Each structure stands twice: as C-alpha cells, then as structure tokens.
Amino acid sequence: MNTLILTPEAMFQGDLLLVNPSFPHHPLPHPDLVTVADTDILLERRAAQALDSLMAAIGGWKEIVPVSGWRALEEQQAIWEDSLAENGLPFTQTYVAYPGHSEHQTGLAIDLGRRSASIDFIRPDFPYTGLCQTFRREMARYGLIQRYPAGKEEITGIGHEPWHFRYVGQPHAAIMEARGLTLEEYIAWLREFPYESCRYQEKNAIVSFLPGASDGPTILKRDSDLPCTISGNNVDGFIITEWRRAHG
C-alpha cells in the first residue's frame, strides 16, 4: 500500500477546480501559463495543449480566434467595473463573474469567437453551426466542456455562454458530456463514489472522491499500483483518477 499526503493547499490545485459565485479562486504562486495561437492570450499549459490539439484536428484556427484566457484578479476587477458602467448590474451579473470568482483566473477557461473584423469581448459570437459546432462535437475527446450551457443558469450562476469553454481533462469531459452534467453537478455526483468503497468504473479509468481533512493534511492510502492523477475540487476534497493499463 502506498500512502500519499495531500496538503490543504492541494485542494485548490488541479484540473477539476470548481470556481463559481460560491467558491472563490485560490491563486497559485507560479502558474504554468503559455500563449495560445500566436497571441498574447495565456492558458495553463495542459489546457493550451489540449485546445491546440483539437484545433489542429479540425482546422479550427482558420475560422476561430481566442478572445480571453487567463486573467489576473486585477483584470477581472477592471472587466467587472467596466461592464457595470457600460451595461449595468443585471447584464454584468449574468455574463461577468465577480472578481475572485472567475474561472478565467484558473487559466483553465477560454472564450472563443468566430473570426470577424469586430468581436464582442464580453459576448463573442460562437454559433451552433459550422466549424464552431464541429469544435463542440469533438471537444470532449480533448478534455474540454462548454461550461455554461442553456437551461443550467440557476446551477452555474452564470448566463448561457456559447463561447466559454473549460478544460477538465479526461475522462471527466466525456463523462460530463454523456450525462449532461455541469461542473457543479459533476462535483456533486462524484461524492457518490468514495475512494474507500465504491469507485466509478469507466472502460479505461476509475474515478472516485476523497473528502479533504477538516484540519491538516489529507491521507490517501492507495490500494493499487495503477497510474493516477489527483485534482482538488476547490470545495471539500479531491478527485482521484486511476488509469487502467492497456492490454495488447
């Protein structure tokens, strides 16, 4: 048995962080950010690599442009205040996350737009047709989800945003897509699969939830030697993803 010690700070690190009006972002001291598509827009390296692989597969960059990626708290504050002044409170609360509570601060979220001479920074055009829809059809294979779908506004706390995508990695994106779950719903659903007793079984992966300790580090006593990744959920624990070995 292999014992891992997860620090309290580890709950705020990983690809499955839930950042929303209820759960603020906890910034890392040195985020691993890289540029996207020869622009000055930044994403976490894993998210950028996944996005670039998807775009290469569908020829996406010829019609799709990155609009906004990672944001520092100060930038999110400025966007919030500018939108308040220009659009008013109801619009801003619908389409702009409150500073400190924006997914963009994680570096795992990106707004995309259809290439155009004029692009709306807050609500870029990303239709459910053409290459934009091809992007949506293929995104789960690359670990991406549409974060704020129609009909889920009361759950996410944000209006329907066809342009906003989030990297969560595999197999999570595929599970969420198949079950029609937002990230809020997925984090809640995973609590039904505790690491100690009843893990969720996928063809190539095993997913489970480990509650975080209320005081001090969390102890993970691994009972297999399968490769695994661990992500905090930014709420109350950790998502453990174990990868089955392929048999040739």
C-alpha positions as CSV (number, residue, x, y, z in Angstrom):
1,M,0.0,0.0,0.0
2,N,1.3,3.4,-1.0
3,T,0.4,6.4,1.3
4,L,0.2,9.9,-0.1
5,I,-0.1,13.0,2.0
6,L,-2.2,15.8,0.4
7,T,-1.6,19.2,1.8
8,P,-4.6,21.6,2.5
9,E,-3.3,23.7,-0.4
10,A,-3.6,20.8,-2.8
11,M,-7.4,21.1,-2.6
12,F,-7.0,24.3,-4.6
13,Q,-4.9,22.8,-7.4
14,G,-5.7,20.6,-10.4
15,D,-7.9,20.5,-13.5
16,L,-11.3,19.9,-11.7
17,L,-11.4,23.1,-9.6
18,L,-14.9,24.4,-9.2
19,V,-14.8,28.2,-9.2
20,N,-18.1,29.9,-9.1
21,P,-20.1,32.5,-7.1
22,S,-19.9,30.2,-4.0
23,F,-16.3,29.0,-4.3
24,P,-13.6,31.6,-4.9
25,H,-10.4,31.0,-6.7
26,H,-7.2,30.4,-4.7
27,P,-4.3,31.7,-6.8
28,L,-1.1,29.6,-7.2
29,P,2.2,31.4,-6.7
30,H,3.7,30.3,-10.1
31,P,1.0,29.2,-12.6
32,D,2.3,27.3,-15.6
33,L,1.0,29.6,-18.3
34,V,1.7,29.6,-22.1
35,T,0.5,31.6,-25.0
36,V,-2.3,30.5,-27.3
37,A,-2.3,30.5,-31.1
38,D,0.5,33.1,-31.5
39,T,-1.4,35.7,-29.4
40,D,-0.7,37.2,-26.0
41,I,-3.6,35.2,-24.5
42,L,-2.5,32.8,-21.8
43,L,-3.7,29.4,-20.6
44,E,-2.4,26.7,-18.3
45,R,-0.1,24.5,-20.3
46,R,-2.3,21.4,-20.2
47,A,-5.4,23.4,-21.3
48,A,-3.4,25.1,-24.1
49,Q,-2.0,21.8,-25.4
50,A,-5.5,20.2,-25.4
51,L,-7.0,23.2,-27.2
52,D,-4.2,23.3,-29.8
53,S,-4.6,19.6,-30.5
54,L,-8.3,20.0,-31.0
55,M,-7.8,23.0,-33.3
56,A,-5.2,21.1,-35.3
57,A,-7.6,18.2,-35.7
58,I,-10.5,20.3,-37.1
59,G,-8.5,23.1,-38.7
60,G,-10.1,25.4,-36.2
61,W,-7.8,28.4,-36.2
62,K,-8.7,29.4,-39.7
63,E,-12.2,30.5,-38.5
64,I,-11.9,30.6,-34.7
65,V,-9.9,33.0,-32.6
66,P,-9.1,33.1,-28.9
67,V,-10.7,36.1,-27.2
68,S,-9.9,35.8,-23.5
69,G,-7.9,33.2,-21.4
70,W,-6.2,33.6,-18.1
71,R,-6.9,36.8,-16.2
72,A,-5.2,38.2,-13.1
73,L,-7.6,39.3,-10.4
74,E,-6.9,43.0,-11.3
75,E,-8.0,42.4,-14.9
76,Q,-11.2,40.6,-13.8
77,Q,-11.9,43.6,-11.5
78,A,-11.4,46.0,-14.3
79,I,-13.7,44.0,-16.6
80,W,-16.4,43.9,-13.9
81,E,-16.2,47.6,-13.3
82,D,-16.2,48.5,-17.0
83,S,-19.2,46.3,-17.7
84,L,-21.1,47.7,-14.7
85,A,-20.5,51.2,-16.1
86,E,-21.4,50.3,-19.7
87,N,-24.1,47.6,-19.3
88,G,-25.5,47.8,-15.8
89,L,-25.7,45.3,-12.9
90,P,-28.2,42.7,-14.3
91,F,-26.1,42.2,-17.5
92,T,-22.9,42.2,-15.6
93,Q,-24.1,39.6,-13.1
94,T,-25.3,37.4,-15.9
95,Y,-22.2,37.4,-18.1
96,V,-19.2,38.5,-16.0
97,A,-18.0,36.6,-12.9
98,Y,-17.4,38.5,-9.8
99,P,-13.7,39.3,-9.2
100,G,-12.1,36.4,-7.3
101,H,-14.8,34.0,-8.5
102,S,-13.9,33.8,-12.2
103,E,-12.8,30.6,-13.9
104,H,-10.5,32.7,-16.1
105,Q,-8.3,33.2,-13.1
106,T,-7.5,29.5,-13.1
107,G,-6.0,29.5,-16.6
108,L,-8.3,26.6,-17.5
109,A,-11.0,28.5,-19.2
110,I,-11.1,30.3,-22.6
111,D,-13.5,32.4,-24.5
112,L,-13.5,31.7,-28.3
113,G,-15.1,33.7,-31.1
114,R,-15.8,33.3,-34.8
115,R,-13.1,35.2,-36.7
116,S,-14.5,38.7,-37.6
117,A,-13.4,42.3,-38.1
118,S,-15.3,43.1,-34.8
119,I,-15.5,40.8,-31.9
120,D,-17.5,41.5,-28.7
121,F,-15.1,40.9,-25.8
122,I,-17.9,40.0,-23.3
123,R,-20.1,38.0,-25.6
124,P,-18.2,36.9,-28.7
125,D,-20.1,35.2,-31.5
126,F,-19.7,31.4,-31.4
127,P,-22.7,29.9,-33.2
128,Y,-24.1,26.3,-33.1
129,T,-23.2,25.9,-36.7
130,G,-20.2,25.3,-39.0
131,L,-16.7,24.9,-37.6
132,C,-17.8,26.3,-34.2
133,Q,-20.2,23.4,-33.8
134,T,-17.6,20.9,-35.0
135,F,-15.4,22.2,-32.2
136,R,-18.2,21.4,-29.7
137,R,-18.8,18.0,-31.2
138,E,-15.1,17.0,-30.8
139,M,-14.2,18.9,-27.6
140,A,-14.9,16.2,-25.0
141,R,-12.3,13.9,-26.6
142,Y,-9.7,16.5,-25.8
143,G,-10.9,17.2,-22.2
144,L,-12.9,20.3,-22.9
145,I,-16.5,21.2,-21.9
146,Q,-18.9,24.1,-22.7
147,R,-19.0,25.4,-19.2
148,Y,-22.3,27.4,-19.1
149,P,-25.0,25.7,-21.2
150,A,-28.5,26.9,-21.7
151,G,-31.0,25.7,-19.1
152,K,-28.4,25.4,-16.3
153,E,-28.2,29.1,-15.3
154,E,-29.5,28.6,-11.8
155,I,-26.9,25.8,-11.2
156,T,-23.9,27.6,-12.6
157,G,-24.8,31.2,-11.5
158,I,-23.8,32.4,-15.0
159,G,-25.9,33.0,-18.1
160,H,-25.8,30.8,-21.2
161,E,-22.4,31.4,-22.8
162,P,-21.9,29.5,-26.1
163,W,-18.3,30.9,-26.3
164,H,-16.9,29.9,-22.9
165,F,-15.0,26.6,-22.7
166,R,-13.2,24.9,-19.8
167,Y,-10.5,22.3,-19.6
168,V,-11.3,19.5,-17.1
169,G,-9.3,16.7,-18.7
170,Q,-10.2,13.1,-19.5
171,P,-12.2,11.0,-18.7
172,H,-14.1,13.8,-17.0
173,A,-15.2,15.8,-20.1
174,A,-16.6,12.6,-21.7
175,I,-18.5,11.6,-18.6
176,M,-19.9,15.1,-18.2
177,E,-21.0,15.2,-21.8
178,A,-22.6,11.8,-21.8
179,R,-24.6,12.6,-18.6
180,G,-25.4,16.2,-19.4
181,L,-23.7,17.5,-16.3
182,T,-22.3,20.9,-15.5
183,L,-19.1,21.0,-13.4
184,E,-21.2,21.9,-10.3
185,E,-23.3,18.8,-10.9
186,Y,-20.3,16.6,-11.7
187,I,-18.5,17.5,-8.5
188,A,-21.7,16.7,-6.5
189,W,-22.3,13.4,-8.4
190,L,-18.7,12.2,-7.7
191,R,-19.4,12.3,-4.0
192,E,-21.5,9.1,-4.6
193,F,-18.2,7.3,-5.4
194,P,-16.0,7.5,-2.4
195,Y,-12.4,6.2,-2.9
196,E,-12.7,3.9,0.1
197,S,-15.7,1.9,-1.0
198,C,-17.5,2.5,-4.4
199,R,-15.4,4.0,-7.2
200,Y,-16.9,4.8,-10.6
201,Q,-15.8,2.4,-13.3
202,E,-15.0,3.6,-16.8
203,K,-13.5,1.4,-19.6
204,N,-10.1,3.0,-19.3
205,A,-10.3,4.8,-15.9
206,I,-11.6,4.6,-12.4
207,V,-12.8,7.8,-10.8
208,S,-13.6,8.5,-7.1
209,F,-13.9,11.2,-4.4
210,L,-11.7,11.6,-1.4
211,P,-13.0,14.0,1.3
212,G,-10.5,16.6,2.5
213,A,-9.5,16.5,6.1
214,S,-11.1,19.2,8.2
215,D,-7.8,20.1,9.8
216,G,-4.3,19.4,8.4
217,P,-3.3,17.2,5.5
218,T,-5.5,14.5,3.9
219,I,-4.1,11.0,3.8
220,L,-4.7,8.9,0.7
221,K,-3.9,5.2,1.2
222,R,-3.6,3.8,-2.3
223,D,-4.6,0.1,-2.7
224,S,-3.4,-0.4,-6.2
225,D,-0.4,0.5,-8.4
226,L,-2.4,1.9,-11.3
227,P,-1.2,5.2,-12.5
228,C,-3.3,8.0,-11.1
229,T,-3.9,11.8,-11.2
230,I,-5.2,13.8,-8.3
231,S,-7.1,17.1,-8.5
232,G,-8.5,19.2,-5.8
233,N,-12.1,20.3,-6.4
234,N,-11.8,23.7,-4.6
235,V,-14.7,22.8,-2.4
236,D,-14.3,19.9,0.0
237,G,-11.9,17.2,-1.3
238,F,-10.1,15.5,-4.1
239,I,-10.9,13.7,-7.3
240,I,-8.8,10.6,-7.8
241,T,-8.5,9.3,-11.4
242,E,-6.8,5.9,-11.8
243,W,-5.9,4.7,-15.3
244,R,-6.3,1.1,-16.3
245,R,-3.3,-0.4,-18.2
246,A,-3.9,-1.3,-21.8
247,H,-3.5,-4.9,-22.7
248,G,-2.0,-5.6,-26.1
